[in-house]
Amino acid sequence: MKRNNNKTKYAEYKPVSEKPTLVERAKAHALRHPNDKNERRENRGITWSKKTEKDKKLDLFYKTHVHTCVSEKTKAWVRVAENDEVGEEE
């Protein structure tokens, strides 16, 4: 196997460089992001739209099913509605 010769030797000393101050770090960070205007944007994130067909089917599923224990360690969705139409009275 070939050894990695780039590692620091036991007797070598690496001088510790001075850490930049907080102000210097902030200026350096700002230089790395020149297009950042530091303005809050309201049009970002989740946009809520009308309910889709998938949302309607999911709501219907939750009305007709219940999440319950099937065995000691297992849970599952079980249908509870007897009729196909939810809210239909006999």
Number of C-alpha atoms within 10 A of each C-alpha: 3 4 6 7 7 6 7 10 9 6 6 7 8 8 6 6 6 6 8 10 8 9 9 11 12 12 10 12 11 13 11 10 9 8 8 9 8 6 6 7 7 6 7 7 7 6 6 6 6 6 8 9 9 9 11 10 11 12 11 13 14 12 14 18 14 14 11 11 12 11 8 6 6 8 11 12 14 13 13 10 13 9 11 8 10 12 9 8 6 4
